[in-house]
């Protein structure tokens, strides 16, 4: 994922549930990963303009303010799915943490069977970023109670998320 992918995913995700303005998106985006990512209003406006041009967003009726509002279109929802499926580039630091937070925020837009695999991969990425302890060479991302590690669990079968 690239920084522009994160901005696009946030814009499309915020606008997927209701009509929003660019300032609404900016406020939400800045709250997602406050220590690692503070997109400017200009960055969000540029992303909105590109998404409107690509027909991923459509302007909607005014929400009672002077600022125009928009919502995600079907093309935008398809793009969200594509962005959610992109691997997060192996790195450390703020960008990787921002990618994980944004993906977790909008993961609900994927079918359940995909959410399980991507969620498990995000857990493994989180573990590796923070050097969490491993038990007997196994990771600790199982949803089973502590001490139980069933390799047949669907979360264990997820493919790698890191490129």
Secondary structure by P-SEA (a helix, b strand, c coil): ccaaaaaaaaaaaaaccccccaaaaaaaaaacccccccccaaaaaaaaaaaaaaccccccccccccbbbbbbcaaaaaaaaaaaaccccccccaaaaaaaaaaaaccccccaaaaaaaaaaaaaaaaaaaccccccccccccccccccccccccccccccccc
